[in-house]
Amino acid sequence: MTGPTGPTGPAGAVGQQGPRGIPGETIENVFASFLDFSDVWEPQSELPLVPSVPDPSGAITNSSLTRLTLEPGYYLIAYSVSALFRTASYMQVTPSYNGAAHLETGVYFAVNADGASASGSSHFILYVPDPDPTEFFLTYSSPTNAIDGNVSLTVLKLNRLP
């Protein structure tokens, strides 16, 4: 048979601090943003991507007015689009990267009235495999022009652990 537990004794002295590890490397965020506003979008055209906040590291660059070059790695892509239509129509905005169009990350909106507005957004993670960079662009598809077209695109290079 065991008897009752006695009172807790005083706390012991704090031991010495152990050795510190090697300092880690500070990883800076790599990002850029692009926009276009009050533009006329013609059917089956690439949307302009004008730098708003450029990336000084060179991982995210404009290769033309409508195309970006992304170096290998993972990226968070977030974009929104909006436009006005004079007649009933639709807009489909499709991102292309790694040599292919990606409908699964596109935006689609139909309008059935004259003078209606259309808008949408998409957010996704894009992987650019080593060793080659990829071109990224947005294509506007519709049977009609859109007016007052606006694009807002943010690209954030992700720091993924191996």
Secondary structure, DSSP 4 states (H G I P E B T S, - for coil): ---------PPPPPPPPPPP-PPPPPPPPEEEEEEEEEEEEPTTEEPP-EEEE--TTSSEEESSSS-EEE-SEEEEEEEEEEEEESSSEEEEEEEEETTEE-GGG-EEEEE-STTEEEEEEEEEEEEE-SS--EEEEEEEE-SS-EEEEEEEEEEEEE----
